[in-house]
Amino acid sequence: MKPADLDIAHTHRKLQGVFAAARDVTERKRFEQALQEKNIELERQNRRVEEANRLSEFLANMSHELRTTAERDCLNRGNHSRTFSCWLSRSQSTGDRAITAV
């Protein structure tokens, strides 16, 4: 074909050919599904860790409150010479009450 013939074919809107392209996205879809499932599992695990952290923080605060209460009670009672045994006794009874409350 001469360049002039190409121009004529183009101006008459004749179909010169067809081009088609396809891509298999099966593997990509599998990967996306696996990624979504992994994200859901990680979110669940993250919630469990956050709950455990809140419990740990609560127990640390309770422990602090129990210790300071027992120490204050022993010192207010004038048991300076027997502070440790007093503290131990008060900690046990205060701890028992806290466990009952929880």
Summary of the structure (lengths in Angstrom):
residues: 102
radius of gyration: 38.6
end to end distance: 93.0
largest distance: 116.1
contacts: 189
relative contact order: 0.06
helix: 77%
strand: 0%
